[in-house]
Amino acid sequence: MSEPFLTGFTLVELLVAISIISLLMGILLPVLSKVRDHARTVVGADNQKQTVVAANLFACDNGGFYPPSVSYVEYGGNWNWYDPRTLASWNTTPMHPHRAMSEYLGSYIKDASIMFCPKAPEKFKYLQEAWDAGDEWNNPDTTFDVLAFRGSYCYYWNYIGWLDNNTLFRGPRGPSDGIRGQSTVMVTCYFGYDHRRVPKSYGSCERLKGADVVAENLIESAWWSRPASGGFNLSTINVKLHAAYTDGHVESFKPSEAVPMKAIMNRFTNEPYPIGMGPGDFYIPGNGLR
């Protein structure tokens, strides 16, 4: 009785198979990366839309007005505007009965991931905990009070800033705004310049080409940043940003189509923070201004 005839791959056949698999992986990986990136873009746009829906529901339940902005800092009984990424400020003021955004929108938004841009390097590790705690939030990583925290989107309802044409930016007060100088933009991706932590650099929740990560600290989510040098400027930055408006629609915009806005250091004189100090410039889509 003859032995069964055994078959198998030769070394050459194995090498050919491995080469084909490697070639296919080389083709598929960039495609999969683009698919993942597109999926994050869709999620990010939906996050912004859901935030506007929540603010509009709040307005329906509160006389047609959006909640107060929490993007301010308070010193010794006085306060001024600050970073529009703020989700919880340090303390309250007479004009701001709550320092946490979730005290206003928490009943409309349960999942704090909606307040996080999926294109950002990483989510603030206590995002959900801080959102749920509201005014009672205190960072557990410290032995002293660290109450404030900032996310990866910019929120502009009831916010006032300084535009480079020596006029004020005024965020919408309610869904029916959009007249008498009121902006219609509600939420944008973070895109800015000259933050005090990375002077003379562009920063964004969207990944900029050649950018490094500005690490999360006790009060800020991480973001991407790259110095403004070597021809890297608003005209050459190739990134698609998104903004949501009072009527709930979301649009994309380019950095070259944006208008810079500065945070106001003195709300009585409207003096913005000096260059290299404070949170720097924030770029708003030009069509969101009126």
C-alpha positions as CSV (number, residue, x, y, z in Angstrom):
1,M,0.0,0.0,0.0
2,S,1.5,3.3,-1.1
3,E,2.0,6.2,1.3
4,P,-0.5,9.1,0.9
5,F,0.7,11.9,-1.3
6,L,1.3,15.0,0.9
7,T,1.0,18.5,-0.5
8,G,2.1,21.9,0.9
9,F,3.3,25.3,0.1
10,T,6.8,25.7,-1.2
11,L,9.0,28.4,0.2
12,V,8.6,30.4,-3.1
13,E,4.8,30.1,-2.8
14,L,4.9,31.3,0.8
15,L,7.0,34.3,-0.1
16,V,4.6,35.2,-2.9
17,A,1.6,34.9,-0.6
18,I,3.3,37.1,2.0
19,S,4.2,39.7,-0.6
20,I,0.6,39.8,-1.9
21,I,-0.8,40.2,1.7
22,S,1.7,43.0,2.4
23,L,0.8,44.8,-0.8
24,L,-2.9,44.5,0.0
25,M,-2.3,45.8,3.6
26,G,-0.3,48.7,2.1
27,I,-3.3,49.6,-0.1
28,L,-6.0,49.1,2.6
29,L,-4.5,50.8,5.6
30,P,-4.6,54.4,4.1
31,V,-8.2,53.7,3.0
32,L,-9.2,52.5,6.4
33,S,-7.5,55.5,8.0
34,K,-9.5,57.8,5.8
35,V,-12.7,56.0,6.6
36,R,-12.0,56.3,10.4
37,D,-11.2,60.0,9.9
38,H,-14.4,60.6,8.0
39,A,-16.3,58.7,10.8
40,R,-14.8,61.0,13.4
41,T,-15.8,64.0,11.4
42,V,-19.4,62.8,11.2
43,V,-19.5,62.1,14.9
44,G,-18.0,65.6,15.6
45,A,-20.6,67.3,13.5
46,D,-23.4,65.4,15.2
47,N,-21.9,66.4,18.6
48,Q,-22.2,70.0,17.7
49,K,-25.7,69.6,16.4
50,Q,-26.8,67.8,19.6
51,T,-25.3,70.6,21.7
52,V,-27.3,73.2,19.8
53,V,-30.5,71.1,20.1
54,A,-29.9,71.0,23.9
55,A,-29.4,74.7,24.1
56,N,-32.5,75.3,22.0
57,L,-34.5,73.0,24.3
58,F,-33.2,75.0,27.3
59,A,-34.3,78.2,25.6
60,C,-37.8,76.8,25.0
61,D,-38.0,76.0,28.7
62,N,-36.6,79.3,29.9
63,G,-38.3,82.2,28.1
64,G,-36.5,81.9,24.8
65,F,-33.0,82.5,26.2
66,Y,-29.9,80.4,26.1
67,P,-28.1,79.8,29.4
68,P,-25.4,82.1,30.6
69,S,-21.9,81.5,29.2
70,V,-19.5,79.9,31.7
71,S,-16.4,81.1,29.8
72,Y,-15.2,83.6,32.3
73,V,-12.8,84.0,35.2
74,E,-13.5,85.8,38.5
75,Y,-11.0,87.7,40.7
76,G,-11.9,89.2,44.0
77,G,-15.6,89.9,43.2
78,N,-14.8,91.1,39.6
79,W,-14.8,88.9,36.5
80,N,-13.8,89.0,32.8
81,W,-14.3,86.8,29.8
82,Y,-11.9,84.0,29.1
83,D,-11.5,80.7,27.1
84,P,-14.8,79.8,25.2
85,R,-13.8,76.1,25.6
86,T,-14.8,76.3,29.2
87,L,-17.2,73.7,30.5
88,A,-16.9,74.8,34.2
89,S,-15.4,78.0,35.5
90,W,-13.7,78.5,38.9
91,N,-16.7,80.1,40.7
92,T,-20.0,81.9,40.2
93,T,-20.8,85.6,39.8
94,P,-24.1,87.5,40.2
95,M,-24.6,87.2,36.4
96,H,-23.6,83.5,36.4
97,P,-25.6,81.6,39.0
98,H,-23.9,78.3,38.0
99,R,-20.2,77.9,37.1
100,A,-20.8,74.5,35.3
101,M,-22.4,74.3,31.9
102,S,-23.9,70.9,32.9
103,E,-26.0,72.7,35.5
104,Y,-27.9,74.2,32.6
105,L,-27.7,71.5,30.0
106,G,-27.2,68.4,32.0
107,S,-30.9,67.4,31.8
108,Y,-30.7,67.6,28.0
109,I,-27.3,66.0,27.6
110,K,-26.5,62.9,29.6
111,D,-23.5,61.6,27.7
112,A,-20.5,64.0,28.2
113,S,-18.8,62.6,25.1
114,I,-21.0,64.9,23.1
115,M,-18.9,67.8,24.6
116,F,-15.7,66.2,23.2
117,C,-14.3,66.5,19.7
118,P,-13.3,63.0,18.5
119,K,-10.5,64.5,16.4
120,A,-8.8,65.8,19.6
121,P,-5.7,63.8,20.9
122,E,-7.5,62.4,23.9
123,K,-10.6,62.9,26.0
124,F,-10.3,64.8,29.3
125,K,-10.1,61.8,31.7
126,Y,-12.7,63.1,34.1
127,L,-15.0,64.5,31.5
128,Q,-18.1,62.4,32.4
129,E,-17.4,62.7,36.2
130,A,-17.0,66.5,36.0
131,W,-20.1,66.8,33.8
132,D,-22.2,64.8,36.2
133,A,-20.9,66.7,39.3
134,G,-21.7,70.1,37.9
135,D,-21.0,72.9,40.3
136,E,-19.6,70.4,42.8
137,W,-16.8,69.2,40.6
138,N,-13.3,69.2,42.1
139,N,-10.3,67.5,40.4
140,P,-9.4,64.4,42.5
141,D,-5.8,64.6,41.3
142,T,-5.0,67.5,43.6
143,T,-5.1,68.2,47.3
144,F,-6.4,71.8,46.7
145,D,-9.5,73.1,44.8
146,V,-9.2,72.8,41.0
147,L,-12.7,73.4,39.9
148,A,-12.5,74.6,36.3
149,F,-12.1,72.4,33.2
150,R,-12.1,73.1,29.5
151,G,-13.0,70.8,26.6
152,S,-12.2,70.7,22.9
153,Y,-15.1,72.7,21.4
154,C,-15.8,76.5,21.7
155,Y,-19.2,77.6,22.9
156,Y,-20.4,81.0,22.0
157,W,-24.0,81.5,23.3
158,N,-24.1,84.6,25.5
159,Y,-20.3,85.1,25.0
160,I,-18.7,88.4,24.2
161,G,-15.3,88.8,22.6
162,W,-13.1,91.3,20.8
163,L,-12.7,91.3,17.0
164,D,-9.7,92.7,15.1
165,N,-11.8,95.4,13.4
166,N,-12.4,97.0,16.9
167,T,-15.9,95.7,17.3
168,L,-17.4,93.2,19.7
169,F,-18.4,89.7,18.9
170,R,-21.7,89.0,20.6
171,G,-22.9,85.4,20.8
172,P,-26.6,84.6,20.3
173,R,-28.8,85.1,23.3
174,G,-31.6,82.8,22.0
175,P,-32.8,80.9,19.0
176,S,-34.4,83.9,17.5
177,D,-31.3,86.0,17.5
178,G,-29.2,87.0,14.5
179,I,-30.1,90.7,14.4
180,R,-28.5,93.8,15.8
181,G,-25.0,92.5,15.7
182,Q,-25.8,89.2,17.3
183,S,-23.8,86.2,15.9
184,T,-25.6,83.0,14.8
185,V,-22.7,80.7,15.6
186,M,-23.2,78.5,18.6
187,V,-20.4,75.8,18.6
188,T,-17.1,75.5,16.7
189,C,-14.2,73.2,16.6
190,Y,-11.3,74.8,18.6
191,F,-8.9,76.6,16.3
192,G,-6.8,79.3,17.7
193,Y,-3.5,81.1,17.9
194,D,-1.0,82.2,20.5
195,H,-2.3,80.4,23.6
196,R,-0.2,81.2,26.6
197,R,1.0,77.6,26.8
198,V,2.2,77.6,23.2
199,P,3.0,81.2,22.1
200,K,3.1,82.0,18.4
201,S,1.6,78.7,17.5
202,Y,-1.7,77.5,16.0
203,G,-3.8,75.1,18.1
204,S,-6.8,73.0,17.2
205,C,-8.9,70.0,18.2
206,E,-8.4,68.9,14.6
207,R,-5.0,67.4,13.9
208,L,-2.7,69.9,12.1
209,K,0.0,68.6,9.8
210,G,3.2,68.2,11.7
211,A,1.6,69.2,14.9
212,D,2.5,68.1,18.4
213,V,0.2,67.4,21.3
214,V,-0.3,70.0,24.1
215,A,-0.9,67.6,26.9
216,E,-3.9,67.6,29.2
217,N,-3.4,69.3,32.5
218,L,-5.6,69.8,35.6
219,I,-8.0,72.0,33.8
220,E,-7.6,71.6,30.0
221,S,-8.2,68.8,27.5
222,A,-5.3,68.0,25.2
223,W,-5.1,69.6,21.7
224,W,-2.9,69.8,18.7
225,S,-0.4,72.6,18.1
226,R,2.2,73.7,15.6
227,P,4.3,76.9,15.5
228,A,3.5,79.6,13.0
229,S,6.7,79.4,11.0
230,G,8.1,78.1,7.7
231,G,5.0,79.3,5.8
232,F,2.5,77.6,8.1
233,N,-0.3,80.1,8.3
234,L,-4.1,80.5,7.7
235,S,-3.6,80.3,3.9
236,T,-1.6,77.1,4.0
237,I,-3.2,75.2,6.9
238,N,-5.2,72.4,5.3
239,V,-7.7,71.3,7.8
240,K,-11.5,71.2,7.7
241,L,-13.3,72.8,10.7
242,H,-17.0,72.7,11.6
243,A,-19.4,75.1,13.3
244,A,-23.0,74.7,14.4
245,Y,-25.6,77.6,14.2
246,T,-28.7,78.6,16.1
247,D,-31.0,76.8,13.6
248,G,-29.1,73.5,14.3
249,H,-27.3,73.1,10.9
250,V,-23.6,72.4,10.8
251,E,-21.2,73.8,8.2
252,S,-17.5,73.2,7.5
253,F,-15.1,76.1,7.1
254,K,-11.5,76.6,6.2
255,P,-9.0,78.5,8.4
256,S,-8.7,81.1,5.6
257,E,-12.4,81.8,5.9
258,A,-12.3,82.4,9.6
259,V,-12.2,85.7,11.6
260,P,-10.0,86.0,14.7
261,M,-11.6,86.9,18.0
262,K,-9.7,87.7,21.3
263,A,-10.9,87.1,24.8
264,I,-11.7,90.3,26.8
265,M,-9.4,90.9,29.8
266,N,-11.3,93.9,31.0
267,R,-15.1,93.8,30.4
268,F,-15.5,97.4,31.3
269,T,-13.1,98.7,28.7
270,N,-13.3,95.6,26.3
271,E,-9.5,95.5,26.4
272,P,-8.3,92.0,25.1
273,Y,-5.5,90.0,26.6
274,P,-2.0,91.1,25.4
275,I,-0.2,89.0,22.8
276,G,1.4,86.0,24.5
277,M,-0.9,86.1,27.5
278,G,-4.3,84.5,28.1
279,P,-6.0,82.0,25.8
280,G,-5.0,83.8,22.6
281,D,-7.1,84.2,19.4
282,F,-10.1,82.0,18.5
283,Y,-11.2,81.7,14.9
284,I,-14.8,82.0,14.1
285,P,-16.4,81.4,10.6
286,G,-16.9,84.7,8.9
287,N,-20.5,83.8,7.9
288,G,-21.4,83.4,11.6
289,L,-21.0,87.2,12.2
290,R,-23.6,89.8,11.5
